Amino acid sequence: MSGSKREYPLDKLLAECRETSAAIQHLPGPLSERLDKLIDQIRTQGQIPRWEFVSALILAAPSDPASSIEILKRFREATVRDAVLGTPEDEKVLVLETHRPGRRLRNNE
């Protein structure tokens, strides 16, 4: 591991401090789909990149360890059904489209 350091001015916008290695590639499939749907629900004009929405969620996460542990516990006990937005309760299987790596295109793009 390299001993190099990165410096960030404390008043610099977080959106301008992106790490080149930061990616959202290991999300469970149902959570990746949920992320896309949550972004679609709030999109009004222009693009909302996945990294930007996830960054906002991380910033809003509680800073106290007890709350973070509860969130992690909830994730570890969650089922696919817990992640799905808008699926009827009588469904037994979630079928998702396969996405290639990279920016997600929407129907209106």
Residue frames as qw, qx, qy, qz and C-alpha x, y, z in Angstrom:
[[0.000, 0.889, 0.457, 0.000, 0.00, 0.00, 0.00],
 [0.397, 0.531, -0.017, 0.748, 1.31, 3.43, -0.92],
 [0.376, -0.469, -0.460, 0.653, 2.12, 5.92, 1.80],
 [0.088, 0.263, 0.241, 0.930, 0.88, 8.86, -0.28],
 [0.033, 0.508, 0.631, -0.585, -1.73, 11.17, 1.17],
 [0.097, 0.580, 0.526, 0.615, -4.57, 13.15, -0.35],
 [0.112, -0.284, -0.387, 0.870, -5.43, 16.60, 0.93],
 [0.013, -0.650, -0.639, -0.411, -8.84, 18.25, 0.73],
 [0.022, -0.233, 0.202, -0.951, -9.51, 21.87, 1.71],
 [0.048, 0.303, 0.838, -0.452, -12.22, 21.77, 4.38],
 [0.349, 0.534, 0.250, -0.728, -14.44, 24.25, 2.53],
 [0.167, 0.230, -0.733, -0.617, -14.23, 22.48, -0.84],
 [0.781, 0.058, -0.014, -0.622, -17.48, 20.97, -2.15],
 [0.655, -0.196, 0.727, -0.064, -17.66, 17.23, -1.56],
 [0.794, 0.530, 0.276, -0.111, -18.85, 16.69, -5.13],
 [0.426, 0.834, -0.348, 0.039, -15.45, 17.98, -6.28],
 [0.279, -0.613, 0.723, -0.153, -13.54, 15.45, -4.14],
 [0.953, 0.129, -0.022, -0.274, -14.34, 12.25, -6.03],
 [0.490, -0.472, 0.716, 0.154, -12.01, 9.31, -5.62],
 [0.449, 0.412, -0.619, -0.495, -11.06, 7.53, -8.82],
 [0.196, 0.076, -0.977, 0.027, -11.49, 4.13, -7.17],
 [0.378, 0.180, 0.595, -0.686, -14.91, 4.85, -5.67],
 [0.362, 0.002, -0.695, -0.621, -17.53, 2.74, -7.42],
 [0.651, -0.037, 0.428, -0.626, -20.91, 1.22, -6.74],
 [0.546, 0.320, -0.675, -0.380, -20.23, -2.09, -8.41],
 [0.263, 0.048, -0.944, 0.192, -20.74, -4.57, -5.60],
 [0.501, -0.048, 0.312, -0.806, -24.28, -3.70, -4.58],
 [0.379, 0.204, 0.899, -0.077, -26.69, -6.62, -4.37],
 [0.079, 0.265, 0.683, 0.676, -28.82, -6.65, -7.54],
 [0.169, -0.739, -0.644, -0.099, -32.10, -5.78, -5.81],
 [0.309, -0.742, -0.174, 0.569, -30.47, -2.80, -4.05],
 [0.262, -0.150, 0.442, 0.845, -28.96, -1.61, -7.32],
 [0.035, -0.499, -0.705, -0.502, -32.44, -1.68, -8.84],
 [0.289, -0.792, -0.484, 0.234, -33.86, 0.12, -5.78],
 [0.342, -0.482, 0.089, 0.802, -31.18, 2.80, -6.17],
 [0.124, 0.143, 0.581, 0.791, -32.17, 3.36, -9.79],
 [0.180, -0.656, -0.679, -0.276, -35.86, 3.63, -8.86],
 [0.354, -0.729, -0.321, 0.490, -35.18, 6.02, -5.98],
 [0.261, -0.290, 0.279, 0.877, -33.18, 8.24, -8.33],
 [0.012, 0.367, 0.688, 0.626, -35.96, 8.10, -10.93],
 [0.243, -0.737, -0.626, 0.073, -38.48, 9.24, -8.28],
 [0.292, -0.774, -0.137, 0.545, -36.53, 12.40, -7.45],
 [0.407, 0.003, 0.440, 0.800, -35.18, 13.28, -10.88],
 [0.253, 0.793, 0.357, -0.425, -36.70, 16.56, -12.07],
 [0.500, 0.850, -0.149, -0.077, -34.20, 18.00, -14.51],
 [0.230, 0.727, -0.642, 0.083, -30.87, 16.75, -15.71],
 [0.764, 0.086, -0.634, 0.084, -28.95, 13.80, -14.41],
 [0.572, -0.663, 0.380, -0.297, -28.50, 12.48, -10.91],
 [0.530, 0.404, -0.745, 0.039, -25.53, 10.10, -11.04],
 [0.842, -0.339, -0.419, -0.031, -25.69, 7.02, -8.84],
 [0.599, 0.035, -0.416, 0.684, -22.45, 8.02, -7.08],
 [0.059, -0.371, 0.118, -0.919, -23.97, 11.40, -6.20],
 [0.691, -0.439, -0.217, -0.531, -27.12, 9.93, -4.65],
 [0.857, -0.220, -0.408, 0.226, -25.18, 7.31, -2.69],
 [0.402, 0.217, -0.323, 0.829, -22.78, 10.04, -1.51],
 [0.342, -0.457, 0.015, -0.821, -25.75, 12.05, -0.22],
 [0.843, -0.378, -0.304, -0.232, -27.04, 9.00, 1.66],
 [0.744, -0.031, -0.411, 0.527, -23.63, 8.40, 3.23],
 [0.123, 0.344, -0.217, 0.905, -23.42, 12.05, 4.29],
 [0.558, -0.427, -0.070, -0.708, -26.89, 11.76, 5.87],
 [0.766, -0.156, -0.618, 0.084, -26.01, 8.54, 7.73],
 [0.571, -0.812, -0.014, -0.120, -25.92, 8.77, 11.51],
 [0.346, 0.677, -0.551, 0.344, -22.52, 9.40, 13.03],
 [0.518, -0.493, 0.573, -0.400, -23.13, 7.55, 16.27],
 [0.115, 0.283, -0.945, -0.116, -21.98, 3.90, 16.30],
 [0.368, 0.189, 0.821, -0.393, -25.16, 2.48, 17.84],
 [0.589, 0.579, 0.163, -0.539, -27.35, 3.80, 15.03],
 [0.378, 0.580, -0.633, -0.347, -24.88, 2.63, 12.39],
 [0.109, -0.154, 0.977, -0.098, -24.83, -0.85, 13.93],
 [0.511, 0.378, 0.612, -0.471, -28.65, -0.97, 13.80],
 [0.554, 0.640, -0.192, -0.496, -28.61, 0.02, 10.12],
 [0.217, 0.460, -0.845, -0.165, -26.03, -2.67, 9.36],
 [0.298, 0.045, 0.909, -0.289, -28.04, -5.26, 11.30],
 [0.593, 0.508, 0.321, -0.537, -31.17, -4.33, 9.37],
 [0.473, 0.608, -0.501, -0.394, -29.29, -4.76, 6.07],
 [0.052, 0.326, -0.944, 0.012, -27.89, -8.14, 7.09],
 [0.329, 0.218, 0.853, -0.342, -31.38, -9.40, 7.99],
 [0.484, 0.490, -0.001, -0.725, -33.17, -7.88, 4.97],
 [0.639, 0.228, 0.717, 0.159, -34.64, -10.01, 2.22],
 [0.217, 0.166, 0.555, 0.786, -34.98, -9.23, -1.47],
 [0.108, -0.726, -0.643, -0.217, -38.63, -8.32, -0.80],
 [0.347, -0.754, -0.244, 0.501, -37.46, -5.60, 1.63],
 [0.317, -0.337, 0.321, 0.826, -35.48, -3.91, -1.15],
 [0.179, 0.366, 0.713, 0.571, -38.15, -3.94, -3.85],
 [0.196, 0.305, 0.197, -0.911, -40.23, -0.83, -4.49],
 [0.562, 0.300, -0.102, -0.764, -43.72, -1.41, -5.82],
 [0.334, 0.111, -0.904, -0.240, -43.84, -5.21, -6.14],
 [0.740, -0.343, -0.186, -0.548, -47.10, -6.94, -5.19],
 [0.457, -0.507, 0.649, -0.335, -46.83, -8.97, -1.99],
 [0.920, 0.070, 0.330, -0.202, -47.91, -12.17, -3.72],
 [0.614, 0.670, -0.419, -0.003, -44.84, -12.23, -6.03],
 [0.921, -0.347, 0.123, 0.124, -42.30, -14.97, -5.28],
 [0.736, -0.014, 0.252, 0.628, -39.36, -14.02, -7.55],
 [0.075, 0.883, -0.058, -0.460, -37.76, -10.74, -8.60],
 [0.749, 0.317, 0.367, 0.453, -36.56, -10.66, -12.21],
 [0.109, -0.843, 0.093, 0.519, -34.16, -7.85, -13.13],
 [0.675, 0.731, -0.069, 0.080, -32.78, -6.68, -16.43],
 [0.791, -0.202, 0.069, 0.573, -29.02, -7.19, -16.80],
 [0.110, 0.989, -0.044, -0.089, -27.09, -3.92, -16.91],
 [0.755, 0.360, -0.158, 0.525, -23.70, -3.35, -18.41],
 [0.503, -0.467, -0.215, 0.695, -21.16, -1.41, -16.34],
 [0.209, 0.163, 0.216, 0.940, -21.27, 2.36, -16.71],
 [0.260, 0.104, 0.189, -0.941, -23.87, 5.08, -16.72],
 [0.281, 0.405, 0.863, -0.113, -27.48, 3.92, -16.66],
 [0.120, -0.072, -0.401, -0.905, -29.55, 5.24, -19.54],
 [0.359, 0.360, 0.630, -0.588, -33.20, 5.98, -18.96],
 [0.451, 0.530, 0.699, 0.164, -36.03, 5.67, -21.48],
 [0.193, 0.952, 0.215, -0.104, -36.10, 9.45, -21.98],
 [0.289, -0.722, 0.422, 0.465, -32.37, 9.70, -22.84]]
